Amino acid sequence: MIREKFAAPIDVMKLMFFLIFVAHMSGCAWHYIGIQELFYNNTGWLIKYGYGEKDWITRYIASLYFGTITSFTVGFGDIVP
């Protein structure tokens, strides 16, 4: 009875958790790729956008933003009709 009463809020909470988890994993993946490019080639998006010398939390937030925008939007805005 209680489960039936709170089924919708529980489903919304599960969805929010899943979206945050996917955004976090995407941010971690972009951060890892950026660090690998920086370590092996001393190039990549971290250098291009000036995050090469920043602390890890700033790089993670930028990675989280880029991964989230890439995952949850249609495009980057660089291609116009």
C-alpha positions, 0 to 999 in steps of 0.5 A: 500500500505504501509502495503504491502510494509513493511509486511516482516519487520513488521513480522520479528519485531513481531517474534523477539518481541515474541522470546524475550518475550518467553525468558523473561517469561522462565527466570522469571519462572526459577528464580521463581522456584530457589527462591522458592527452596531456600526459602523453602528447602535451596537447588536447582540450585541457591545453586548448581551453586553458585547463592544463594548469588548473586543479583537478576539481576545476578540470572535473567541473569543465569535464562534467559540463562538456560531457553533460552538454554532449550527452543531453543536448542535440549539438554543439552549436557550431553547425548552423542551418 
